[in-house]
């Protein structure tokens, strides 16, 4: 017996292209349905924070339109109530347009307009789809265009997400400062070109990492400042056609109060519609943060490498087994996770750069992909940095004995003797240390190049990690001895 196919109830709506069936229980309408049919691309949607930002704009716009006498109070109140429900987290399943959609985000705007219109119709005791009660374009979209609302929603969404990202970065900075203090007396060798350089403390390394993260947070905050200028009221091309002359200032003020942000109309609404430079600059600050965070993650992986055949100067917390075949192996998984997130953020910025460069004449139509990539980068960085701080940084330990061992054995300690011996003689000393395995201190004393007391003072770990130049108590004698020495370090020892 053939099973019966259950039919979904539909309603028919009409637009300029004809009629189309829409699920009867959907709040979205015909233009959203067309977008669903046209763009079954990725299955990815713009995030809820973007929908919330857009709903805030619709809420503020309805209020301003009522105050200007353009929209009747009954419809205005219903639209604002519908927008408030979205802000409370309701109806989010009705925002179904793919990230990769019609240029400029027209489909996304109409998705908002239709959902709010149909919910407002219900509030006014009408039936969904009866747009004589509340119309998506005539009433919900009054004084607006996709071209001014979509980029303004992007700006508001970024500014709403920013505090969480900054908090995550600041907590990471604070954790690194804590490690700076904890490791302030742990002397080790710095490395340049992956070769021994000069002495440093592990604390100074972690202090530098803290400064990098703090500066990354500052750059993001500075780059976000221009995003507070809105092109609301510019409508289609920045000229303000179909918008009241006072609308731009009033809606910016209303939206500021509602969102808790300091927003203002752009000085040049045409430029604000044409240019996406503010978004590109902010995305670039996220890229810079990813580059520095990726460097920190990679460094920690190197410093923790081993434990027997690597540097092993630090120990990272063991948060999960590292191998399906090697028992007891533990990998730096939190660092690896952060590296991968940083690579993704860099890729997102590349997409933003290309999209920003695609602006043509009065409009950049690539706004949806810019919005998607910036908001994804922010979300990824916020959660990844928080997890990295919590699951990795707060459990980092130093192997002070291993650090001191590398310090004592490093031929680069000859650098500290160069002011007295000269560069060439210090270089000979370093090469002899590599050849024989003897330390710089032993070779300098055995070769009678400098008296033992001066050697000990010159190679004191605390002195070597601070600014200063070696000065002997009897510089003339030491310099004459250094100048009078002939042959190699080996021949002096003979």
C-alpha positions in Angstrom: 0.0 0.0 0.0 1.5 3.4 -1.0 2.1 5.7 1.9 0.3 9.0 1.8 2.5 12.1 1.4 1.7 14.7 3.9 1.2 18.1 2.3 2.4 21.2 4.0 -0.1 24.0 4.2 0.8 27.0 2.1 -0.3 30.5 1.3 0.2 32.2 -2.0 1.9 35.6 -2.1 2.5 37.9 -5.1 5.3 40.3 -6.0 6.4 42.1 -9.1 7.6 38.8 -10.6 4.4 36.8 -10.0 3.0 34.5 -7.4 4.7 31.9 -5.2 3.7 29.4 -2.5 5.0 30.2 1.0 4.6 27.9 4.0 1.4 29.0 5.8 3.1 29.1 9.2 6.1 31.1 8.1 6.6 34.7 9.1 8.8 35.3 6.1 7.2 36.0 2.8 7.6 35.7 -1.0 10.9 37.6 -1.4 12.5 35.5 1.3 11.2 32.3 -0.3 12.6 33.4 -3.7 16.0 33.9 -2.0 15.8 30.4 -0.4 15.2 28.9 -3.9 17.8 31.0 -5.6 20.6 30.6 -3.0 20.9 27.1 -1.6 24.6 27.7 -1.4 26.3 27.1 2.0 23.5 26.5 4.5 25.2 29.2 6.6 23.3 32.2 7.9 24.4 35.6 9.2 24.7 35.2 13.0 22.0 36.2 15.5 23.9 39.3 16.6 23.5 40.7 13.0 19.8 39.9 13.0 19.5 41.7 16.4 21.4 44.7 15.1 19.1 44.9 12.1 16.0 44.5 14.3 17.3 47.4 16.4 17.4 49.5 13.2 13.8 48.6 12.3 12.6 49.3 15.8 14.3 52.7 15.9 13.1 53.5 12.3 9.5 52.8 13.1 9.6 55.0 16.2 11.2 57.9 14.3 8.7 57.5 11.4 5.8 57.7 13.9 7.3 60.8 15.5 7.7 62.5 12.1 4.0 61.8 11.3 5.0 59.4 8.4 3.7 56.2 10.0 0.5 55.8 12.0 0.9 55.0 15.7 -1.0 51.7 15.4 1.2 50.2 12.7 4.3 51.7 14.3 3.6 50.2 17.7 3.0 46.8 16.1 6.3 46.9 14.1 8.2 48.0 17.2 6.6 45.1 19.3 7.6 42.6 16.6 11.1 43.9 16.5 11.3 43.8 20.3 10.4 40.1 20.1 13.3 39.4 17.8 15.6 41.3 20.2 14.3 39.0 22.9 15.5 36.0 20.9 12.2 35.0 19.3 11.6 34.1 15.6 15.3 33.6 14.9 14.4 30.4 12.9 12.6 32.6 10.4 15.8 34.3 9.2 16.8 31.8 6.6 18.7 33.6 3.8 22.1 32.1 3.0 25.3 34.2 3.6 25.9 34.0 -0.2 22.9 35.9 -1.5 21.8 38.8 -3.6 24.3 41.7 -3.7 24.1 44.4 -1.0 21.9 42.1 1.2 18.6 43.0 -0.3 17.3 39.4 0.4 18.4 39.8 4.1 16.7 43.2 4.4 13.4 41.8 2.9 13.7 38.8 5.2 13.6 41.2 8.2 10.9 43.3 6.6 8.6 40.3 5.9 9.1 38.7 9.3 8.4 41.9 11.1 5.4 42.7 8.9 3.7 39.3 9.3 4.3 39.3 13.1 2.9 42.9 13.2 -0.1 41.8 11.2 -0.7 39.0 13.8 -0.4 41.6 16.6 -3.1 43.6 14.8 -5.4 40.6 14.6 -4.8 40.0 10.8 -3.7 37.0 8.8 -0.1 36.4 7.7 0.4 37.5 4.2 -2.3 40.2 4.3 0.0 43.1 3.6 -2.9 45.6 3.5 -2.6 45.6 7.3 1.2 46.1 7.5 3.4 46.1 4.3 7.0 44.9 4.4 8.1 47.8 2.0 5.7 50.6 2.6 5.6 50.4 6.4 8.5 48.3 7.9 11.0 49.6 5.3 9.7 53.2 5.4 12.5 55.9 5.0 15.0 53.0 4.4 16.9 51.1 1.7 19.0 48.0 1.9 21.9 50.2 0.9 21.8 52.2 4.1 20.3 49.7 6.6 22.5 46.7 5.8 25.9 48.5 6.3 24.5 50.2 9.4 23.4 46.8 10.8 27.0 45.6 10.1 28.4 48.6 12.1 26.1 48.1 15.0 26.7 44.3 15.1 30.5 44.8 15.2 30.2 47.3 17.9 28.0 45.0 19.9 30.4 42.1 19.6 33.5 44.2 20.3 33.4 44.3 24.1 33.4 40.5 24.3 36.4 40.3 22.0 38.3 43.0 23.9 37.5 41.3 27.2 38.9 38.0 25.9 42.1 39.7 24.7 42.5 41.6 28.0 42.1 38.5 30.0 44.8 36.8 27.9 47.0 39.8 28.4 46.5 39.6 32.2 47.4 35.9 32.2 50.6 36.6 30.3 51.5 39.4 32.7 51.0 36.9 35.6 53.5 34.6 33.9 55.9 37.5 33.4 55.9 38.1 37.1 56.2 34.4 37.9 59.1 33.8 35.6 61.0 37.1 36.2 64.0 35.4 37.6 64.1 32.5 35.3 67.2 33.2 33.1 67.5 31.5 29.7 69.0 32.2 26.3 67.1 34.3 23.7 67.1 32.9 20.2 67.3 34.7 16.9 67.3 32.8 13.6 66.5 29.8 15.9 70.1 30.1 17.1 71.4 31.1 20.5 71.4 34.9 20.9 71.9 36.6 24.3 70.5 36.0 27.8 67.0 37.0 28.6 64.5 36.0 31.3 61.5 33.9 30.6 59.5 36.6 32.3 60.7 39.2 29.7 59.5 36.8 26.9 56.1 36.5 28.4 56.0 40.2 29.1 56.5 40.8 25.4 53.7 38.4 24.6 51.5 40.4 27.0 52.4 43.6 25.3 51.6 42.1 21.9 48.1 41.1 23.0 47.5 44.4 24.7 48.5 46.3 21.6 46.2 44.0 19.5 43.3 44.9 21.7 44.1 48.6 21.4 44.4 48.4 17.6 41.0 46.7 17.3 39.4 49.3 19.6 40.9 52.2 17.6 39.9 50.6 14.3 36.3 50.2 15.6 35.8 53.9 16.3 34.9 55.0 12.7 32.2 52.3 12.7 30.0 54.5 14.8 29.2 56.7 11.8 26.0 55.5 10.1 24.6 56.1 6.6 21.0 55.6 7.8 18.9 58.2 6.0 20.9 58.0 2.9 18.5 55.5 1.4 19.5 54.1 -2.0 22.5 56.2 -3.1 23.2 58.5 -0.1 21.0 61.3 -1.4 18.2 60.7 1.1 15.4 60.2 -1.4 12.2 59.2 0.4 13.6 60.0 3.8 12.6 63.0 5.9 15.4 65.6 6.2 15.5 65.1 10.0 15.3 61.3 9.8 19.1 60.6 9.7 19.9 62.5 12.9 16.8 61.2 14.7 17.2 57.6 13.9 20.9 57.7 14.9 19.9 59.2 18.3 17.2 56.7 18.8 19.4 53.8 17.9 22.1 55.0 20.2 19.8 55.0 23.1 18.4 51.6 22.3 21.7 49.9 21.6 23.8 51.7 24.3 26.2 53.0 21.7 27.4 56.4 20.6 26.3 56.5 17.0 26.1 59.5 14.6 25.2 60.1 11.0 28.1 60.1 8.6 29.1 63.5 7.4 28.9 62.4 3.7 26.2 59.8 3.2 27.2 59.2 -0.4 30.7 58.3 0.6 29.5 56.1 3.5 27.5 54.1 1.0 30.3 53.8 -1.6 33.2 53.0 0.7 33.8 50.0 2.9 37.2 51.2 4.1 36.0 51.3 7.7 35.2 47.6 7.5 38.5 46.8 5.7 40.5 48.7 8.4 38.7 46.9 11.2 39.2 43.5 9.6 42.9 44.3 9.1 43.2 44.9 12.9 41.8 41.4 13.4 44.3 40.0 11.0 47.1 41.8 12.9 45.8 40.3 16.1 45.8 36.8 14.5 49.3 37.2 13.3 50.6 38.1 16.8 48.5 35.4 18.5 49.6 32.8 16.0 53.2 33.8 16.8 52.6 33.4 20.5 51.0 30.0 20.0 53.9 28.8 17.7 56.5 30.0 20.2 54.9 28.1 23.1 54.9 25.0 21.0 58.6 25.4 20.4 59.4 26.3 24.0 57.5 23.2 25.2 58.9 20.9 22.5 60.3 17.6 23.8 60.1 16.6 26.5 63.4 14.7 25.9 64.4 15.8 22.4 63.2 19.4 22.2 63.7 22.7 24.0 61.4 21.8 27.0 61.9 25.2 28.7 58.3 25.3 29.6 55.6 22.7 30.4 52.1 23.2 29.0 49.1 21.8 30.8 48.2 18.3 29.7 44.5 18.6 28.6 44.1 15.4 26.6 46.1 12.4 25.3 48.1 13.3 22.2 48.3 10.1 20.2 46.2 7.1 19.2 49.3 5.0 18.9 52.0 6.4 21.2 51.1 5.9 24.9 51.7 8.8 27.2 52.3 11.3 24.4 50.8 14.8 25.1 50.6 17.4 22.4 50.2 21.2 22.7 46.6 21.1 21.5 45.4 24.5 22.7 48.3 26.2 20.9 47.5 24.2 17.8 43.8 25.2 18.0 44.8 28.8 18.3 47.1 28.6 15.3 44.3 27.1 13.2 41.9 29.9 14.3 44.5 32.5 13.4 44.9 31.0 9.9 41.1 31.2 9.4 41.0 34.8 10.5 43.7 35.7 8.1 41.7 34.0 5.3 38.6 35.9 6.4 40.5 39.2 6.1 41.6 38.3 2.7 38.0 37.8 1.6 37.1 41.1 3.2 39.9 42.9 1.3 38.8 41.5 -2.1 35.2 42.3 -1.4 36.0 45.8 -0.2 37.9 46.4 -3.5 34.9 45.4 -5.5 33.0 48.6 -4.9 31.5 50.1 -8.0 30.2 53.6 -8.4 27.7 54.4 -5.6 27.6 51.0 -3.9 29.6 48.1 -2.8 27.3 45.1 -3.3 29.6 42.6 -1.5 28.4 43.6 1.9 27.0 40.2 3.0 30.3 38.4 2.6 32.1 41.2 4.4 29.7 41.0 7.3 30.0 37.2 7.5 33.8 37.2 7.5 34.3 40.0 10.0 31.7 38.6 12.5 33.1 35.1 12.1 36.6 36.4 12.8 35.4 38.2 15.9 33.5 35.2 17.2 36.4 32.8 16.5 39.0 35.0 18.2 36.9 35.7 21.2 36.2 32.0 22.0 39.6 30.7 20.9 41.6 33.3 23.0 39.3 32.6 26.0 39.9 28.9 25.7 43.6 29.3 25.2 43.9 31.5 28.3 41.8 29.2 30.4 43.1 25.8 29.3 46.7 26.7 28.5 48.2 29.9 29.8 46.9 29.6 33.3 48.7 26.2 33.7 52.1 27.0 32.1 55.1 26.0 34.2 58.8 26.8 33.7 61.6 24.3 33.7 64.1 26.7 35.4 66.9 24.0 35.5 66.6 23.3 31.8 66.7 27.1 31.0 69.8 27.5 33.2 71.5 24.6 31.6 71.1 26.1 28.1 72.3 29.4 29.5 75.5 28.0 31.0 76.4 26.1 27.9 75.7 28.7 25.3 78.6 30.0 23.3 76.7 33.3 22.8 77.8 34.3 26.3 80.9 35.5 24.6 78.9 38.5 23.5 79.1 39.9 27.1 83.0 39.8 26.9 83.2 41.5 23.5 83.5 45.1 25.0 86.7 44.0 26.7 88.1 41.4 24.4 86.9 42.8 21.1 84.5 41.2 18.6 87.1 39.0 16.8 88.6 37.6 20.0 85.1 37.0 21.5 84.1 35.1 18.2 87.2 32.9 18.6 86.1 32.1 22.2 82.6 31.2 21.0 83.9 28.9 18.2 86.2 27.2 20.8 83.3 26.6 23.1 81.3 24.9 20.3 84.4 22.8 19.4 85.3 21.6 22.9 82.0 21.8 24.7 83.6 23.9 27.4 81.7 26.9 28.7 82.7 30.5 27.8 83.6 31.1 31.5 85.9 28.2 31.7 87.7 29.0 28.4 88.1 32.7 29.4 89.7 31.8 32.7 91.8 28.9 31.4 93.1 31.2 28.6 93.9 33.9 31.2 92.1 36.4 28.9 90.3 38.0 31.9 90.6 37.5 35.6 88.1 35.1 37.2 86.4 37.8 39.2 85.7 39.9 36.1 84.5 36.8 34.2 82.0 36.0 37.0 80.8 39.6 37.0 80.5 39.7 33.2 78.5 36.5 33.0 76.3 37.2 36.0 72.8 36.3 34.8 71.1 39.2 36.4 73.5 41.7 34.8 73.2 40.1 31.4 69.5 40.5 31.2 69.6 44.3 31.8 71.0 47.2 29.8 74.7 47.9 30.3 78.2 47.5 29.0 81.0 45.6 30.8 83.5 47.9 32.5 86.5 46.5 34.4 87.8 48.0 37.6 91.2 48.2 35.8 90.3 48.7 32.2 93.8 49.6 31.0 95.3 46.4 32.2 92.6 44.3 30.8 92.7 46.0 27.4 96.5 45.7 27.2 96.2 42.0 28.0 93.6 41.6 25.4 95.7 43.5 22.8 98.9 41.7 23.8 97.4 38.2 23.4 98.6 36.6 20.2 97.3 33.6 18.3 94.1 31.7 18.9 92.4 31.0 22.2 93.8 27.5 22.0 97.4 28.7 21.7 97.0 31.0 24.7 95.8 28.0 26.7 98.9 26.2 25.6 
